[in-house]
Amino acid sequence: MNIRMLAIAASVALGFSLVMPTAQAKTTVHGFNSVQSGITAQCGFHTEWVLGSHEAHYLHCTNQPYAVWVEVDWRYKPNELKCVQPNQDAYLGLYDFVGNAWYTGRLC
């Protein structure tokens, strides 16, 4: 293969790498997906396995500077409100005790 053919093959390969989109893995648990800075985040209510415990979290994804009230659905006691700051991944409690959480439509 001559040098000219190698140059053409290299430029074609480079062109494909520049225009081909990359796949991003997305998972959602009780929330919406949001791609921020190339990382997929689970917006809204989601759970995480941390050091042997199953935790409930609420991620308030926004580009606005406003905190929101989130209603936390407790399994064994009355629901309560929690103020969540912009882009905060708020810890709600252990998933054994928290059933869900949602944005109430109000700012705090």
C-alpha positions in Angstrom: 0.0 0.0 0.0 1.5 3.3 -0.9 1.6 6.5 1.3 -1.2 8.2 -0.7 -3.6 5.3 0.0 -2.6 5.4 3.7 -3.3 9.1 3.9 -6.7 8.6 2.3 -7.6 5.7 4.7 -6.5 7.8 7.7 -8.5 10.8 6.7 -11.6 8.7 6.1 -11.2 7.1 9.5 -10.7 10.4 11.2 -13.8 11.8 9.4 -16.0 9.0 10.7 -14.7 9.5 14.2 -15.6 13.2 14.1 -19.2 12.8 12.8 -20.3 9.5 14.4 -22.2 10.1 17.6 -21.1 8.3 20.7 -23.6 6.1 22.6 -24.5 7.1 26.2 -25.9 4.7 28.7 -29.1 5.9 30.2 -30.9 4.5 33.2 -33.9 6.0 34.9 -35.4 5.0 38.3 -38.6 7.0 39.0 -37.2 10.1 37.3 -36.1 11.8 34.1 -32.8 11.6 32.4 -30.7 14.7 31.9 -27.4 14.8 30.1 -25.2 17.4 31.8 -21.5 17.8 30.8 -21.6 14.5 29.0 -22.7 12.6 32.1 -26.1 11.0 32.4 -27.8 12.0 35.7 -31.0 10.7 37.1 -33.2 13.7 37.7 -36.0 13.5 40.2 -36.4 10.6 42.6 -33.8 7.8 42.4 -32.1 5.2 44.6 -28.4 4.5 45.1 -26.6 1.6 46.6 -24.0 3.1 49.0 -21.8 1.1 51.3 -24.3 -1.7 51.8 -27.5 0.4 52.2 -30.1 1.4 49.6 -30.6 5.2 49.8 -33.3 7.4 48.4 -32.3 10.7 46.7 -33.9 13.5 44.8 -31.8 15.3 42.2 -33.2 18.8 41.3 -31.8 19.3 37.7 -32.2 22.8 36.5 -30.4 25.7 34.9 -32.3 28.2 37.0 -31.2 29.5 40.4 -34.4 28.4 42.3 -34.8 25.9 45.1 -38.0 23.8 45.0 -40.2 22.0 47.5 -40.2 18.3 47.1 -42.8 16.1 48.8 -41.3 13.0 50.4 -43.6 10.0 50.5 -42.7 8.1 53.7 -43.8 4.5 54.0 -44.6 4.5 57.7 -45.3 8.1 58.6 -47.0 11.2 57.0 -45.4 12.8 54.0 -43.2 15.9 54.5 -41.8 18.6 52.4 -38.0 19.1 51.8 -36.4 22.2 50.2 -34.0 21.1 47.5 -31.4 23.5 46.1 -30.6 23.8 42.3 -28.6 20.8 41.1 -28.5 19.3 44.6 -28.7 15.5 44.9 -30.6 15.6 48.2 -30.4 12.5 50.5 -34.0 11.7 51.6 -33.4 8.6 53.8 -33.1 4.9 53.4 -35.2 3.4 50.6 -36.8 1.0 53.1 -38.6 4.0 54.6 -39.0 6.4 51.6 -41.4 5.3 48.8 -41.1 8.2 46.4 -40.6 12.0 46.1 -41.8 14.6 43.6 -41.7 18.3 42.8 -44.7 20.1 44.2 -44.6 23.0 41.7 -43.7 25.5 44.4 -40.4 27.4 45.1 -38.8 27.6 48.5 
